[in-house]
């Protein structure tokens, strides 16, 4: 038999699947995968139910239903003062991951270089390599996750087609500052490149910080693609509704790729997301406040157990060093250990780095977007386990 595609076949099962399977086998609380455990906003769910019954359930327009594209444009203006033409500068996708695929396959030519900042979401590298791109990796590291300006500048060249930027950043829980974004924008302009901006956690930012889309910086309006996610904004990760904002010249090749990947997305879900994006400001501020309270609740519990909890500026995730607990293995060993012995699942942060020989191996990532009772039970299990270990 002839071999399958060597790039994708070379990847093993993701660490998320490995840890989730082990958690299921052991009956562990799964704080590994990043999804909430409630059913999302009742009003948005009801809007989807109503749209399912009273609208055509046939193919919607390839670019998305007008209601959602208009809502995406209005959302850009409302939160970021971006003037967006919904007819030429917005597109709906089957989740942010499909949006990423459409952007990367639509913009990258074989041999193009793509700058990325590690640790990074696991789908980025396979997509870039399958598109023929050459990754140029720059890393931030715990506990402060500071951007290395010199290394980032060195990663850019005349061969750079784009930077793939994730802010707020998973798994580092970092929100890039205006100064950092300005430095990135200057590099993009200097090297005549683009920026694909994964901004799915845009409304989950804490401690009074502000998310600044790179697209809002001077000279970046025509060079940026901005990706949003209903899954994260409305705690409805199973719906797989994403949306793209870009200038017409950039959106055209991206939409061609989208056309041949999935073509379209469930129309009732699109209309419900349009309804959601038009909610009062109180919904969006309430989302951030609710997640910040969960972050504080869980972080304080981890500190009491003895973890070295790292700063968390946004997203669903908090990272914690386990060396103070006396565990001598690496992060993969630690995550297997707490699943099997404490009944709690987390993700080893080393899995988000490409070079496993030099990856950070002292930190575990926990997802706190769960009900308080679940977080409390997970903390109780960890406390009981490490209490016994210490004794």
N, C-alpha and C positions, 0 to 999 in steps of 0.2 A: 504494500500500500504506500502511495506517495504521502509524504509528511504534510501536516497542516501548517498554517502560518507559524513560523518559528518564533516570532516576537511574542505573540499572545500565548502560544503553547508553552513558552518558557516560564510563564508565571505560575506559581503554585496557588493553592487555595488561600484567600485573603486571611489575614490574622483575625479580622472581625468574625469570619465564619468559623475559624478554628476555635476561638474563645467562646463564641456563642454555642457551638455544638457541645463543647466541654461543660459549659454552664448548664445546658439542658440535661446532660447526662448526670450531673452532680446535684441538680436542684438548686443551683446557685442563683442569687439575685444578679441580673445582668446589668451592670453599669458600664459595659463595654461599648455596645453600639449606641450611636447618637440619635435616639428618638424618644419623645415624650411617651408617657404611658396613660394619657387620658384620650378623650375622643375629639379634641379640638373644640373651637367655639361653637356653641349650639346654634347660633344664628347663621353661621356660615354653612354648617352641615345642613340646616333646614333649607337654605337657599339652593343647595345642590339637589336635595330631594325634590323640591318644587320644580326645578329646571328639568329634572329627569322625567317628570310626568307631563309637563305642559309645553315642552319644546321638541323639535325634531331630534331624534337620536341617530342621525346620519352624519356623514363626514361634514365637519365644520370647515371653514376656510383654512387653507394650509398655513397662513400666517397667524391664525388665531381669530376668535370671535371678536367683532368690533368692540363689544362692551369691555372686554378685558384689555385689549390694546389701548383703548381710550383711558381706562383706569390706570394702566401702567404709565402712560404719559402724564396723567394728572398727579400720580404718586411722585414722579420725578420732580415735577414743579413744586408740589406741596412741601416735600421734605428737603429738597436740594436746590431749589430754584433753577432747575434745568428746563429749558424750553424744548419740548420734544414733539415732533410731528408723528402722531400715532400711526398714520398711514404709511410712512416711509422709514420710520426709525424704531419700530417695536415689532417683536415677534414672540409668539407663545411656543414653548417647547414642552416635551414630556419629561419634566423635571430639569433641575439645574445640570445634572450629569449629561443629559442629551444636549443641553445648551452648550456645555463645554465641548462635547464631541463635534457638534456642528461648527463651533468656532475654530477648533484646532484643525479639523479636516478641511474646513473651508478656506483657511488662511495660510496654512503651512505648505510649502513646497519641499520636496526631498532635498536635504542638505541645509535647510534653514536652521539657525540656532535659536533656541528658546531658553530664556532665563527663568529659573524657578528658585524659590526660597524654601529650603527645608527647615523643619519637618513639613511634609506635605501630604495632602489627601491622596489615597492610594491609586485613584484612576488617572491622575495626571500623566505620569510617565508612560504607561502603556499606550495611551492615546497619542501622545506626542511621537513616540517611537513608531507606532503603526502608521502615522502620517508621514514618516520620513524625517521628522525633526531630530535635531541633536540637542539634548538637554545640557544646559550649563547651570550647575547647581551651586547655590550659595546657602550657607546654613546660619540659622540663629539657634542658640542653645540655652537650656535652663541654667540658672533660675530666672535671669532677667530678659532673655530673648531679644537682645539688642541687635539692631541691624548693622552688619559690618560694611561700612560705606566703601572702603577701599576694595574689598573682595567683590562687592556688587558692581562697582565700576569696572573692575577687571573682567567680569563675566560678559560685559557687553562688547560688541565689535561691529564691524560693518556687515557681518553675516547675521546679526541678530534680527529675526523677524518680529519677535514679540516677547514680552514678559508676561507670565501667568501669575497674577497677584491675588492672594486670598486674604481679605481683610473685612471684618474680623477673622482671625486666623485659626483654623483647626489644624493641628491639635494644640498649638501654643497658647491659645486663648489671648492672643495679642491683638490690640487695635493699633494699627499704624498711625503715627502722629502726623500732623500737618507738615512738620519738618521732614520726616522720613518720606512722605509722599512727594514733597517738593523735590527731593533728591532723585527719587525714582523718575518723576516726570521729566526732569532735566536730562537724564540719561536716555529716556525714550525719544525725546526730541533731538538730542545730539546725534543719535544713531539712526534717525528716521525709521523708528520701529513703531509697533502697536503695543497696546496693553489689553489683555483679556482679564477682566476683574471679576473674580468669584466673590460676590458680596451677599451670600445667602443669609448670613447672620447680621445683616445691616441693622435690624431693630432689636438685637440682643446685645446691648452694650451697657456697661455698668459704671457706677461711681461718678456720674456726671460727665463722663467722656462723650465725645461726639464722633460718629462715623462720618468720615469725609470721603465720598467717592472720588477716585483719581480723576474721573471725568470732569469734575468741577474745577480742577486746577487750570491755570492759564495755558492755552495752547494744546489742551488734551481732549477737547470736545470731539475732534475728528479722528483722534487716534485710539480712543477707548471703546471697549465693549463692556457693558455693565450687565451682570447676570444676577437676577433675584430668584427667590424660591418661596412659593406658597407653603411648601412643606415646613420650612423653618418659621416663617412669619406667622403662620396660623396653626402650628403644631399638628400638621396633617401630612406627615412624611409619606404616607402610602398613596396620596393622591397623585404625586409626580406631576406637578404643574410648575414650570419655570417660565421666566420671561427675560428677554434680551432687549437691551437698548443700545443702539449704535447709529452712527451716521449712515446715510443711504449707501455710500460707497463701500462701507464695511459690511453692512447688513446684507447686501446683495449676494456675495459669495457664501456667507453663512447660511442664508435662507435656501440657497441651492443645495447645500449639504443636508439641511433639515428636511428638505423635500424628498430626498432619497433615503433618509434614515427611518423616520417614523411618519412623516407627512403631517400628522395632526395629533390632537390631544382631545380627550373626552369633553364634549361640549358642555355638559351640565356642570362639570367641575370648573371649567373655565369661567362660566357665568357666576358660579358661587365665589370664586376667587375675586372676580371683579367687584362683587358686593363687598367682600372682605376688605379690599384695598380702599374702599370709600368709607370705612368706619371712622368714628371720631378719633381724635388724637388720644383720648383716654384708653382706647384699646392698645395702641402701640406703646404708650408709656407704661400701661399696666403689664404688658408682656415683659418688658425689661425689668420692671420692679419685682414681678413675681419670680423671674429667673434669678435676679440678684439675691432675693431672700433665700432661694434654694441653695445658691452658691455659698452664701454666708452660713447657713445651717449645716451644710455638709462639710465645708472647709473647717469650721470650728470643731466639728466632731473628729475630723482627721487629725487636727492639731492636738486635741486632747489625747488621742491614742498614741501620738508620737511621730506622725508623719511630718516631713518638711514640706509644707504646702506652699506652692509657688503662686505668684500673682496671676489673677484671672480677670482680664479686662472685658471679656465678652465671650460669646458662644455658649454651648451646653456643657463645657468641659473644664475640669480643674485637674492640674497636674500635681503630683506629690512625690517627693523623694522618700524612699523607704530605708535608706542606709541607717537612720537613727534607730530603727527598730531592731537592728542587729542582724538583718538578713544579708547573707554573704553572696548569694547568687546574683545573676543579672536580672533584667526586667522581665524577660520572657519566663524565666524560672519563677520569679516572684508572682507573676500573674497566674501561672498554673498553680502555684502553691496556695494562693488565697482562694482560688476556685475550689480546689480539692479539700483544703483544710478549714477554710473559714466560710465557704459558701457565698463568696462575692466575686463577681467577674469585673476585671478592668482590662485595659489594653496597654501593652508595652510600647513606650514611646519610640524605642529603637526601630519599630516596624515602619515608622514614617520617614526614615532616612534610607538613602540608597546604599551607601557604603556601610555594610554591616561590621566591617573591621574597625571603623572609627565612630560608629553610632553611639549616641548617648544611651547608656544602659542602666541608669540609676533611678529612672522615673516611670511612674505608671499614670495613665490617663483614666479618670473616672468621669462618667456622664451623670450630671445631677438634675437633668430635666425629668425628674420622676416625682411621684406623689411623696409628700412628706413622710408618710408612714413607711414607704419603701426605703427611703433614705435612712430613716431612723433604724430600721431593722438591719440594713447593711452595716451601719456604724456599730450597732450592738454586736453583730457577728464578728466584725473585725476586732472590736474591743475585747470580747471574750477570748478570741483566739490569741491575740498578742498578749493579753493579760496572762494567759496560761503559759505562753512561751516565755514571758519575762520571769514568771515564778519558777 
